[in-house]
Amino acid sequence: MTAAPVISVRGLRKAYGATEAVRGVDLDVRPGEIFGLLGPNGAGKTTTVEILEGYRGRSAGEVRVLGHDPADGDPAFRDRIGIVLQSTGVERHLTAAEAVALYAGYYARPRPAAELLELVGLGGSADVRVGRLSGGQRRRLDLAIALAGSPEIVFLDEPTTGFDPSARRDAWGLIRRLADDGTTVLLTTHFMDEAQVLADRLAVIVDGRIVAEGTPAEVVARVPAPTTIAFRLPDGAVPPADLSVDADPERPGRFLARTEEPTPLLHRITTWAVGAGLALDELSVTRPTLEETYLSLTGHAPEAEAAPDPGIGRRRRGRR
Ligand code: ATP
């Protein structure tokens, strides 16, 4: 893990008039890793990512992406990155193969359309018009287009919003394969399970600042949050008060203890139960999840999955 970063950001700031959207972000992304950027609406994720892509200027700070300053607008830089936005604006009358070939034509190192469609699982839909693809297929087409120039870095903006569970799994597999093949992936997402499964490392951004960074496990471990010990007792049995175990208000007969030091408490609970000749049915010890950590870092619940909305090109930007 000593390879030089492909994305390096120091002291990044961006103000829109009086609104300070990004307030001093430092970031390193290493080659071939999947880096997740998490945060509530308005935290500054899109602003940060668009500065890295070269689509937005910055107010202050140093930014290097593949050795370039994205603000220079160097076409050689644009050729080395791929971008997938939240929704597609691809011409509806083209077939999937024609759409991919059209975009591939902009690049110095185009990949064949058939290969790209195969890669994203659209091999059987090459001759289907874009307007007839399902929402999930359109998102995959967007990914094929983003990969058309054999990019070294792919920027994915909420890549699975609107996907059904099996399509999400497929997308995760595809993103993982890209990274395994050496492509660096910068991903924004509102889904904690997605970040937990996919991200090698992640940063949580709140009000324009990074509040936690590391592997998902490191981020969870850095924020003190209680582990939950749960078990069920036979009718009428109650743990002694000094164990600080509470009855589960929602499930009679079940008990819960929340502690930041689970080992000694578990020892005391099991010692008591064995001494009393009781079995702790359904005994479980649950570590804090990334979702709970995110909640305590941001004060926000992760957004619920949005309804599919493939028709609106929210932030589709042309190449320039
Ligand atoms: P989301 O999860 O909703 O996509 P985000 O984390 O990507 O949010 P940004 O879109 O970067 O957040 O917005 C950060 C802040 O900057 C917000 O307060 C937003 O209103 C503001 N902002 C973003 N773009 C502009 C703009 N073009 N002009 C003025 N203010 C902007």
Boltz pocket constraint, residues with backbone or C-beta under 6 A from the ligand:
constraints:
  - pocket:
      binder: B
      contacts: [[A, 16], [A, 19], [A, 20], [A, 21], [A, 39], [A, 40], [A, 41], [A, 42], [A, 43], [A, 44], [A, 45], [A, 46], [A, 47], [A, 48]]
      max_distance: 6.0
